[in-house]
Amino acid sequence: FSPVFDRDLESDVKSDTSGYLQKLLVTVLEATRDETQQVNAELAEQDATDLYKAGEGRWGTEELAFNVVLAKRSYSQLRATFQAYEKVCGKDIEESIKSETSGDLEKAYLTLVSCAKDCPGYFATLLHKSMKGCGTDEETLIRILVTRAESDLPAIKEKFQQMYKKSLVEAVRSDTSGDFRKLLLALLH
């Protein structure tokens, strides 16, 4: 980001956001998320209890607990935490987030939960929305295909096929044209 835009991303985030959303985004930018696939069942139960006590189990919401867990735990650890949370709270984490938060912070939390639960599914849904209806959201389409091309694009393509009974290549081919189509199809192959 810095070499391209000659600005610091963290500084931009800090100047454009505030409060718990700012804290969450800065924590995500610090890239301190645990990347291991190991799941600690005790930690999942403790985090689930902490999230319950920070949200549904109290008057108001203690967002800091949500920020720490959602921004720092591995996706596999988060999935275990979400399962434990349902047992503790009696409803899924998304329902609690929707009832306890609002606005951009709610969107950020729900995005992190969606990615943790099914990252390829999350991006397949965004790609489908970008091509659904009149017109194409070219910015979203290219952003996802370029940023995911070297990481999990094959999994996203597979998930897209499962979810929409149509290949991502077919969808892009039928929704785009010209050099833009050629570029996107090259990314998909």
ZALUM-611007 format. One record per residue: residue in one letter; y, z, x of N, C-alpha, C in turn; residue number from 1. Coordinates in steps of 0.2 Angstrom, whole numbers, m for minus. Layout:
<rs>
  resn    n_y    n_z    n_x   ca_y   ca_z   ca_x    c_y    c_z    c_x  resi
     a      Y      Z      X      Y      Z      X      Y      Z      X   NUM
...
</rs>
This chain:
<rs>
  resn    n_y    n_z    n_x   ca_y   ca_z   ca_x    c_y    c_z    c_x  resi
     f     m6      0      4      0      0      0      6      0      4     1
     s      7      5      9     13      5     13     14     m1     17     2
     p      9     m4     21     11    m10     24     14    m16     20     3
     v     11    m17     14     13    m22      9     19    m21      6     4
     f     20    m15      3     27    m13      0     32    m10      3     5
     d     30     m8     10     35     m4     14     37      2     11     6
     r     33      5      7     34     12      3     28     16      4     7
     d     28     22      3     22     27      3     20     28     m5     8
     l     14     26     m6     11     27    m13     12     34    m16     9
     e     11     39    m12     11     46    m14     18     47    m16    10
     s     23     45    m12     30     46    m14     32     43    m20    11
     d     30     37    m21     31     33    m27     28     37    m33    12
     v     22     39    m33     19     43    m38     23     49    m40    13
     k     25     53    m34     29     59    m35     36     58    m39    14
     s     39     52    m37     45     50    m40     45     48    m47    15
     d     39     45    m49     38     42    m56     34     47    m61    16
     t     32     52    m58     28     57    m63     30     64    m62    17
     s     28     68    m66     29     75    m65     24     80    m68    18
     g     24     86    m67     19     91    m69     12     90    m67    19
     y      8     91    m72      1     91    m71     m2     84    m70    20
     l      1     79    m73     m1     72    m71      1     71    m64    21
     q      7     72    m62      8     71    m55      3     75    m50    22
     k      2     81    m51     m3     85    m47    m10     81    m47    23
     l    m12     79    m53    m19     75    m54    m19     69    m49    24
     l    m13     65    m50    m13     59    m47    m13     60    m39    25
     v     m9     64    m37     m8     66    m30    m15     68    m27    26
     t    m19     72    m31    m25     75    m29    m30     69    m28    27
     v    m30     64    m33    m34     58    m33    m32     54    m27    28
     l    m26     53    m25    m24     49    m19    m26     52    m13    29
     e    m27     59    m13    m29     62     m7    m36     60     m5    30
     a    m39     57     m9    m46     55     m8    m51     60     m5    31
     t    m51     66     m9    m55     72     m6    m61     72    m11    32
     r    m62     67    m15    m68     68    m20    m74     68    m16    33
     d    m79     72    m18    m85     73    m15    m89     67    m16    34
     e    m92     63    m11    m95     57    m13   m103     57    m12    35
     t   m105     64    m11   m113     64    m11   m116     63    m18    36
     q   m122     62    m18   m126     61    m25   m129     68    m27    37
     q   m129     73    m22   m132     79    m24   m129     82    m30    38
     v   m133     85    m34   m130     89    m40   m132     96    m39    39
     n   m127    101    m39   m128    108    m39   m127    110    m46    40
     a   m133    112    m49   m133    114    m56   m129    120    m58    41
     e   m129    125    m53   m125    131    m54   m118    129    m54    42
     l   m116    125    m49   m109    123    m49   m107    119    m56    43
     a   m111    115    m58   m110    112    m65   m109    116    m70    44
     e   m113    122    m71   m113    127    m76   m106    131    m75    45
     q   m105    132    m69    m98    136    m67    m92    132    m69    46
     d    m92    126    m67    m87    121    m69    m86    120    m76    47
     a    m92    119    m80    m92    119    m87    m89    125    m90    48
     t    m91    131    m88    m88    137    m91    m80    137    m89    49
     d    m78    136    m83    m71    136    m81    m67    131    m86    50
     l    m70    125    m87    m66    120    m91    m66    123    m98    51
     y    m71    126   m101    m71    129   m107    m65    134   m108    52
     k    m65    138   m103    m61    144   m103    m53    141   m102    53
     a    m53    136    m99    m46    133    m97    m43    129   m103    54
     g    m48    127   m108    m46    123   m113    m48    126   m120    55
     e    m54    124   m123    m56    126   m129    m56    133   m130    56
     g    m57    137   m125    m58    144   m125    m52    148   m125    57
     r    m46    145   m125    m40    149   m125    m35    146   m129    58
     w    m29    150   m130    m23    147   m133    m19    143   m128    59
     g    m18    136   m129    m15    132   m124    m20    130   m119    60
     t    m18    126   m114    m23    123   m109    m21    124   m102    61
     e    m25    126    m98    m24    127    m91    m26    121    m87    62
     e    m22    116    m87    m23    110    m84    m26    110    m77    63
     l    m23    115    m73    m25    115    m66    m33    115    m65    64
     a    m37    118    m69    m44    118    m69    m47    112    m70    65
     f    m44    108    m75    m46    101    m76    m45     97    m70    66
     n    m39     97    m67    m37     93    m62    m42     94    m56    67
     v    m43    100    m54    m48    102    m48    m54     98    m50    68
     v    m57    100    m55    m64     97    m57    m64     90    m57    69
     l    m60     87    m61    m60     80    m62    m58     75    m56    70
     a    m54     78    m52    m52     74    m46    m56     75    m40    71
     k    m60     81    m40    m63     82    m33    m71     82    m33    72
     r    m74     83    m39    m81     83    m39    m84     76    m39    73
     s    m90     75    m36    m93     68    m36    m95     66    m43    74
     y    m95     60    m44    m97     57    m51   m104     60    m54    75
     s   m109     61    m49   m115     64    m52   m114     71    m53    76
     q   m110     75    m50   m109     82    m51   m105     82    m58    77
     l   m100     78    m59    m96     78    m65   m101     76    m71    78
     r   m106     72    m70   m110     70    m76   m114     77    m78    79
     a   m117     80    m73   m120     86    m74   m115     92    m77    80
     t   m109     92    m75   m104     96    m78   m103     95    m85    81
     f   m103     88    m87   m101     86    m94   m107     88    m98    82
     q   m113     88    m96   m119     90   m100   m119     97   m101    83
     a   m117    101    m96   m117    108    m96   m111    110   m101    84
     y   m106    106   m101   m100    108   m105   m102    107   m112    85
     e   m106    102   m114   m108    101   m121   m112    107   m123    86
     k   m116    110   m119   m120    116   m121   m116    122   m122    87
     v   m111    123   m117   m106    129   m118   m101    128   m124    88
     c    m99    122   m125    m93    121   m130    m96    119   m137    89
     g   m101    115   m137   m104    112   m143   m101    106   m145    90
     k    m97    103   m140    m94     96   m141    m93     93   m134    91
     d    m92     86   m134    m92     83   m128    m85     84   m125    92
     i    m84     83   m118    m78     84   m114    m73     79   m117    93
     e    m74     73   m119    m69     69   m122    m65     72   m128    94
     e    m69     75   m133    m67     78   m139    m62     83   m137    95
     s    m64     87   m132    m60     93   m130    m53     91   m126    96
     i    m54     86   m122    m48     83   m119    m43     80   m124    97
     k    m46     77   m129    m41     74   m134    m38     79   m139    98
     s    m41     85   m140    m38     90   m144    m34     95   m139    99
     e    m35     95   m133    m31    100   m129    m25     96   m125   100
     t    m25     90   m124    m20     87   m120    m17     81   m124   101
     s    m12     78   m121     m9     72   m125     m6     67   m120   102
     g     m4     61   m122      0     57   m118     m3     54   m111   103
     d      0     53   m106     m2     50   m100     m7     55    m97   104
     l     m7     61    m97    m12     66    m94    m18     65    m98   105
     e    m18     65   m104    m24     64   m108    m28     57   m106   106
     k    m24     52   m106    m26     45   m103    m29     46    m97   107
     a    m26     49    m92    m29     50    m85    m35     54    m85   108
     y    m36     59    m89    m42     63    m89    m47     59    m92   109
     l    m46     55    m98    m51     51   m101    m54     46    m97   110
     t    m49     43    m93    m51     38    m88    m56     40    m83   111
     l    m54     46    m80    m58     49    m75    m65     51    m78   112
     v    m65     53    m84    m72     55    m87    m76     49    m88   113
     s    m73     43    m91    m76     37    m92    m79     34    m85   114
     c    m75     34    m80    m78     32    m74    m83     36    m71   115
     a    m83     42    m72    m88     47    m70    m95     46    m74   116
     k    m94     45    m80   m100     44    m85   m103     37    m83   117
     d    m99     32    m83   m102     25    m82    m96     20    m80   118
     c    m95     20    m73    m90     16    m70    m91      9    m72   119
     p    m96      6    m71    m97     m1    m73    m95     m3    m80   120
     g    m97      2    m84    m96      1    m91    m88      2    m93   121
     y    m85      6    m89    m78      7    m90    m74      0    m88   122
     f    m76     m3    m82    m73     m9    m80    m75    m15    m85   123
     a    m81    m15    m87    m83    m20    m92    m79    m20    m98   124
     t    m78    m14   m100    m74    m13   m107    m67    m16   m105   125
     l    m64    m14   m100    m57    m17    m98    m57    m24    m97   126
     l    m62    m27    m94    m62    m34    m93    m63    m38   m100   127
     h    m67    m35   m104    m68    m38   m111    m61    m37   m115   128
     k    m58    m32   m115    m51    m31   m118    m46    m36   m115   129
     s    m46    m37   m109    m42    m42   m106    m42    m49   m108   130
     m    m48    m51   m111    m50    m58   m113    m50    m58   m121   131
     k    m50    m52   m124    m51    m52   m131    m45    m55   m135   132
     g    m46    m58   m140    m40    m60   m145    m36    m66   m142   133
     c    m30    m67   m144    m25    m72   m142    m23    m70   m135   134
     g    m23    m75   m131    m21    m74   m124    m25    m70   m119   135
     t    m24    m70   m113    m27    m66   m108    m23    m62   m104   136
     d    m25    m56   m103    m21    m51    m99    m23    m53    m92   137
     e    m20    m58    m89    m22    m60    m82    m21    m55    m77   138
     e    m16    m51    m78    m15    m46    m72    m21    m41    m72   139
     t    m23    m39    m78    m29    m34    m78    m35    m38    m75   140
     l    m36    m44    m78    m42    m48    m76    m42    m48    m68   141
     i    m37    m51    m65    m37    m52    m58    m37    m45    m54   142
     r    m34    m40    m57    m34    m34    m53    m41    m31    m53   143
     i    m45    m31    m58    m51    m28    m58    m56    m32    m54   144
     l    m56    m39    m55    m60    m43    m51    m59    m43    m43   145
     v    m53    m43    m41    m51    m42    m34    m53    m35    m31   146
     t    m51    m30    m35    m52    m23    m32    m60    m21    m32   147
     r    m64    m24    m37    m71    m22    m37    m75    m27    m34   148
     a    m73    m33    m31    m77    m38    m29    m82    m36    m23   149
     e    m79    m31    m19    m83    m29    m13    m87    m23    m14   150
     s    m86    m20    m20    m90    m14    m21    m95    m14    m27   151
     d    m93    m14    m33    m98    m14    m38    m97    m19    m44   152
     l    m94    m25    m42    m94    m31    m46   m101    m33    m49   153
     p   m106    m33    m45   m113    m35    m48   m115    m30    m53   154
     a   m114    m24    m53   m115    m19    m58   m111    m20    m64   155
     i   m105    m22    m63   m100    m23    m69   m102    m29    m72   156
     k   m104    m34    m69   m107    m40    m72   m113    m39    m76   157
     e   m117    m35    m73   m123    m33    m77   m122    m29    m83   158
     k   m117    m25    m83   m115    m20    m88   m112    m25    m94   159
     f   m108    m29    m92   m104    m33    m96   m109    m37   m100   160
     q   m114    m40    m97   m119    m44   m100   m123    m40   m106   161
     q   m125    m34   m104   m128    m29   m108   m124    m27   m114   162
     m   m117    m26   m113   m113    m24   m118   m111    m29   m123   163
     y   m110    m35   m121   m107    m40   m125   m111    m47   m126   164
     k   m117    m46   m123   m122    m52   m124   m119    m58   m122   165
     k   m115    m58   m117   m112    m64   m114   m111    m63   m107   166
     s   m112    m67   m102   m111    m66    m95   m103    m66    m94   167
     l   m101    m62    m89    m94    m61    m87    m92    m68    m85   168
     v    m96    m72    m81    m94    m79    m79    m93    m83    m85   169
     e    m97    m83    m91    m95    m87    m97    m89    m85   m100   170
     a    m88    m78   m100    m82    m76   m103    m75    m78   m100   171
     v    m76    m78    m93    m70    m80    m89    m69    m87    m90   172
     r    m75    m91    m89    m74    m98    m90    m71   m100    m97   173
     s    m73    m97   m102    m70    m99   m109    m63    m97   m110   174
     d    m61    m92   m106    m54    m89   m108    m49    m91   m103   175
     t    m51    m94    m97    m46    m96    m92    m46   m103    m91   176
     s    m41   m106    m87    m41   m113    m85    m38   m114    m78   177
     g    m39   m120    m76    m36   m122    m70    m38   m119    m64   178
     d    m33   m118    m59    m34   m115    m53    m36   m107    m53   179
     f    m33   m104    m59    m34    m97    m60    m41    m96    m61   180
     r    m44   m101    m66    m51   m100    m67    m55   m101    m61   181
     k    m54   m106    m57    m57   m107    m51    m58   m101    m46   182
     l    m52    m98    m46    m51    m92    m41    m56    m86    m44   183
     l    m55    m85    m51    m59    m80    m54    m67    m81    m53   184
     l    m69    m87    m54    m76    m89    m54    m78    m89    m47   185
     a    m74    m90    m42    m76    m89    m35    m77    m82    m33   186
     l    m73    m78    m36    m74    m70    m35    m80    m68    m38   187
     l    m82    m71    m44    m88    m69    m48    m95    m72    m44   188
     h    m94    m76    m40   m100    m79    m37   m102    m77    m30   189
</rs>
